[in-house]
Amino acid sequence: MTTKDSTERPGVIHARPVPHPGRWVALAVILVLIAMLVNSFLTNERWGFADAFEIMQQTPVIEGLIKGTILGTVGGMVIGIFGGVLIAILRLSHNPILRGVSFVYTWFFRGIPRLVLLAMIGSGIGFLYSQVDFGVPFGQQIAGWLGLSSDFTFFTLNVHQFSSTLLAGIVGLGLSEAAYMAEIARAGILSVDKGQEEAAAALGMDRGKTMRRIVLPQAMRVIVPPTGNETIAMVKDTSLLSAIPVITELFYQTSAIGNRTLLIMPAFVAVTAWYLIVGSVLMVGQHFLEKRFSRGFGESRRSKPKPRAVNRPAGAGGA
């Protein structure tokens, strides 16, 4: 009785790949849709690409792009990022009052649509207050009791003049964005291991320095991707500045040109092209930021070189 050698290899397996007909059907549908879209671009003159290119170069459109869209995005995100990090730190505080204030802030501004908020800033605030005095509360009464001529007012804001400016729109967008950035920053801070804070405390670092030097740099890996998405969303939300109303804005200017020249669709194509250009630039910047802050996380380790053999003299001892 003969036994089969255990070292003998099995025969060649003629395996067939699993068919995926759905993929080919989806590919065919996508190619047909792309062909239809290209055919529409080439044959339908109502798109007006030449007129759209001319509208994109108009001075009011360029001014609206720079002042309304880009400046509004930068200003709103600066206020939103710094305010969001501050609110996130308050949310994680051991003080229940600070936690309650941060929770009410995020609850309020996340629950109000930005269009409604900007409309309230542009119209409602001016109806409630003609001017706002910044100083000591009840300063006039206190000055009267003390016999002083000063009413302890440090700064007076004319609400009617402020509520219709681009700065008012930037403040409104920033206050709304801070509520969303607070949750993003809080998630990033919580993603850092607690052992990092404990190690920093063991080295004698206070809580503020630990947050700046240890926690936030590591949390940026989690904070950067959603912050990039919020920045691109802010570019599109600047079109809501017309509720202030702010006329130096990209969508407002292109719409005005389209209504005046009856080139409605070319105006839409022009503003869409500008939004796509700005969004594409921000996506590239987001990619490099993510690559920078993700160094050392999830990367495959390079194979370590093997140690070289050391020739020892005969009879040499040692481990």
C-alpha positions in Angstrom: 0.0 0.0 0.0 1.6 3.3 -1.1 1.0 6.6 0.6 1.0 10.0 -1.2 4.0 12.1 -0.5 3.1 14.9 1.9 5.4 17.3 0.1 3.6 16.9 -3.3 1.9 20.1 -4.4 -1.8 20.0 -5.4 -2.8 20.4 -9.0 -3.3 23.8 -10.7 -6.6 25.3 -9.6 -8.4 26.8 -12.5 -10.3 29.6 -10.6 -12.7 31.9 -12.4 -13.3 35.4 -11.2 -16.7 36.2 -9.9 -18.7 38.0 -12.6 -19.9 41.5 -11.7 -22.4 42.4 -14.5 -23.8 45.3 -12.4 -20.5 47.2 -12.6 -20.6 47.1 -16.4 -24.2 48.2 -16.5 -23.3 51.1 -14.1 -20.3 52.1 -16.3 -22.4 52.1 -19.4 -25.1 54.3 -17.8 -22.4 56.7 -16.6 -20.8 56.9 -20.0 -24.2 57.6 -21.6 -24.9 60.4 -19.1 -21.5 61.9 -19.7 -22.0 61.8 -23.4 -25.4 63.4 -23.1 -24.0 66.2 -20.9 -21.1 66.9 -23.4 -23.6 66.9 -26.3 -25.7 69.5 -24.4 -22.6 71.7 -23.8 -21.7 71.5 -27.5 -25.0 71.9 -29.2 -27.2 74.0 -26.8 -26.2 77.6 -27.3 -28.3 78.7 -24.4 -25.5 77.8 -22.0 -23.7 80.9 -23.2 -20.2 80.0 -22.1 -18.7 82.9 -24.0 -21.0 85.4 -22.2 -20.4 83.6 -18.9 -16.6 84.1 -19.4 -17.2 87.8 -20.0 -19.4 88.1 -16.9 -16.6 86.4 -14.8 -14.2 89.2 -15.8 -16.6 92.1 -14.9 -15.2 94.5 -12.3 -18.2 94.3 -10.0 -18.0 90.5 -10.1 -14.3 90.5 -9.3 -14.9 93.0 -6.5 -17.7 90.8 -5.1 -15.5 87.7 -5.3 -12.7 89.4 -3.3 -14.6 91.5 -0.8 -17.8 89.4 -0.3 -16.8 85.8 -0.9 -13.1 85.5 -0.1 -12.9 88.2 2.7 -16.2 87.0 4.1 -15.0 83.4 4.2 -11.6 84.3 5.8 -13.2 86.6 8.4 -16.0 84.2 9.2 -13.7 81.2 9.6 -11.2 83.1 11.8 -14.0 84.1 14.2 -15.4 80.6 13.9 -12.2 78.7 14.6 -11.0 80.8 17.5 -14.4 81.0 19.0 -15.1 77.3 18.4 -11.8 76.2 20.2 -12.6 78.5 23.1 -16.2 77.2 23.4 -14.9 73.6 23.1 -12.4 74.2 26.0 -15.3 75.7 28.1 -17.4 72.7 27.2 -14.7 70.4 28.6 -14.2 72.5 31.7 -14.7 71.2 35.2 -16.8 74.3 36.0 -20.5 73.6 35.5 -21.3 77.2 34.8 -18.8 77.4 31.9 -20.1 74.1 30.6 -23.6 75.4 30.7 -22.8 78.6 28.9 -21.0 76.8 26.1 -23.8 74.3 25.8 -26.4 77.1 25.5 -24.3 78.9 22.9 -24.0 75.8 20.7 -27.6 75.0 21.1 -28.7 78.5 20.1 -26.6 79.1 17.1 -26.8 75.6 15.7 -30.6 75.8 15.9 -30.9 79.0 13.9 -30.5 79.0 10.1 -27.8 81.4 8.9 -30.2 83.2 6.6 -32.5 83.9 9.5 -29.6 85.0 11.7 -28.2 87.4 9.0 -31.7 88.8 8.4 -32.1 89.4 12.1 -28.7 91.2 12.2 -29.5 93.3 9.2 -33.0 94.3 10.1 -34.1 93.1 13.6 -31.1 94.4 15.7 -31.5 97.9 14.2 -35.2 97.9 15.1 -34.4 97.0 18.7 -31.5 99.2 19.4 -30.4 102.5 17.8 -27.0 102.3 19.5 -25.3 99.9 22.0 -23.0 101.3 24.8 -20.2 99.1 26.0 -19.1 99.8 29.5 -20.1 99.3 33.1 -23.7 98.1 33.5 -25.9 100.9 35.1 -22.9 103.2 34.7 -25.0 106.3 34.4 -26.8 105.6 37.7 -23.6 104.7 39.5 -21.9 107.9 38.2 -24.9 110.0 39.5 -24.6 108.4 42.9 -20.9 109.1 43.1 -21.3 112.6 41.7 -19.1 111.9 38.6 -19.5 113.3 35.1 -18.5 110.1 33.4 -21.1 107.3 32.8 -18.4 104.6 32.5 -19.1 104.1 28.8 -16.0 102.9 26.9 -17.4 102.5 23.4 -20.6 103.3 21.6 -21.7 101.3 18.5 -24.2 102.9 16.0 -26.3 99.8 15.2 -28.0 101.4 12.2 -24.7 102.0 10.5 -23.1 98.7 11.6 -26.0 96.3 10.7 -25.8 97.0 7.0 -22.0 96.5 6.6 -19.9 93.6 5.5 -18.4 93.4 9.0 -21.8 92.7 10.4 -22.2 89.8 8.0 -18.8 88.4 8.9 -19.6 88.6 12.6 -22.9 86.8 12.0 -21.3 84.0 9.9 -18.4 83.7 12.5 -20.8 83.4 15.4 -22.8 80.7 13.7 -19.6 78.9 12.5 -18.2 78.9 16.1 -21.0 76.7 17.3 -20.1 74.0 14.7 -16.4 74.4 15.1 -16.8 73.9 18.9 -18.1 70.4 18.3 -15.3 69.7 15.8 -12.7 70.9 18.2 -14.2 69.1 21.1 -14.1 65.8 19.1 -10.5 66.4 18.3 -9.5 67.2 21.9 -11.3 64.0 23.1 -9.4 61.9 20.5 -6.1 62.6 22.3 -5.3 60.1 24.9 -5.7 61.2 28.5 -2.2 59.9 29.3 -0.8 62.9 27.3 -2.4 65.4 29.8 -1.3 63.3 32.7 2.3 63.2 31.5 2.2 67.0 30.9 0.8 67.5 34.4 3.6 65.3 35.8 6.1 67.6 34.1 4.6 70.6 35.9 2.7 72.1 32.9 -0.5 73.9 33.7 -3.8 73.2 31.9 -3.5 76.1 29.4 0.0 75.2 28.4 -0.9 71.6 28.1 -3.8 72.4 25.8 -1.6 74.7 23.6 1.6 72.6 23.5 0.4 69.0 23.8 -3.3 68.4 23.2 -4.2 70.8 20.3 -1.2 69.9 18.1 -2.3 66.2 18.3 -6.0 67.0 17.9 -5.3 68.8 14.6 -5.2 65.4 12.8 -8.9 65.0 13.6 -9.8 68.7 13.4 -8.4 69.6 10.0 -10.6 67.4 7.7 -14.0 68.7 8.9 -12.6 72.2 9.2 -11.7 72.1 5.5 -15.3 71.0 4.8 -16.6 73.9 6.9 -14.4 76.4 5.0 -15.7 75.2 1.7 -19.3 75.4 3.0 -18.5 79.0 4.3 -17.6 80.0 0.7 -21.0 79.0 -0.4 -22.8 80.5 2.6 -21.3 83.9 1.8 -24.1 84.1 -0.8 -26.5 84.6 2.2 -24.9 88.0 2.9 -27.5 89.6 0.7 -29.9 89.3 3.7 -27.8 92.0 5.5 -28.0 93.4 2.7 -24.4 93.3 1.4 -24.2 94.1 -2.4 -20.5 93.6 -2.7 -20.9 89.8 -3.0 -20.3 87.4 -5.8 -23.7 85.9 -6.3 -25.5 89.3 -5.9 -23.3 90.9 -8.5 -23.7 88.1 -11.1 -27.4 88.0 -10.5 -27.7 91.7 -11.0 -25.7 91.5 -14.3 -27.9 88.6 -15.4 -31.1 90.4 -14.7 -29.9 93.6 -16.3 -28.6 92.0 -19.5 -31.2 89.1 -19.6 -28.3 86.6 -19.7 -29.7 84.6 -16.8 -28.1 81.3 -17.5 -24.7 82.7 -18.4 -24.7 84.5 -15.1 -25.5 81.2 -13.3 -22.6 79.5 -15.2 -20.2 82.4 -14.3 -21.0 82.3 -10.5 -20.8 78.5 -10.6 -17.4 78.5 -12.2 -16.1 81.0 -9.6 -17.4 78.9 -6.8 -15.8 75.7 -8.3 -12.5 77.5 -8.7 -12.4 78.7 -5.1 -13.6 75.4 -3.8 -10.9 73.5 -5.8 -8.1 75.7 -4.4 -9.4 75.1 -0.9 -9.6 71.3 -1.5 -5.9 71.3 -2.6 -4.9 73.3 0.5 -6.9 70.9 2.7 -5.1 67.9 1.1 -1.7 69.3 2.0 -2.8 70.2 5.5 -4.2 66.8 6.2 -0.9 65.3 4.9 1.1 67.5 7.2 -0.8 66.8 10.4 -1.2 63.1 9.6 2.5 62.5 9.6 3.3 59.4 11.7 -0.3 58.2 11.8 -1.4 55.2 9.7 1.7 55.1 7.7 3.4 51.8 6.9 6.7 51.5 8.7 9.7 51.0 6.6 11.5 47.7 7.0 14.4 48.2 9.4 17.8 47.3 8.0 19.3 44.1 9.3 22.2 44.5 11.6 25.6 43.8 10.1 27.5 40.8 11.4 30.5 41.8 13.5 33.6 39.7 13.0 35.0 38.9 16.4 38.4 37.4 17.0 38.5 33.8 17.9 38.1 33.1 21.5 36.4 36.4 22.3 33.7 35.9 24.9 30.6 37.9 25.7 26.9 37.6 24.9 
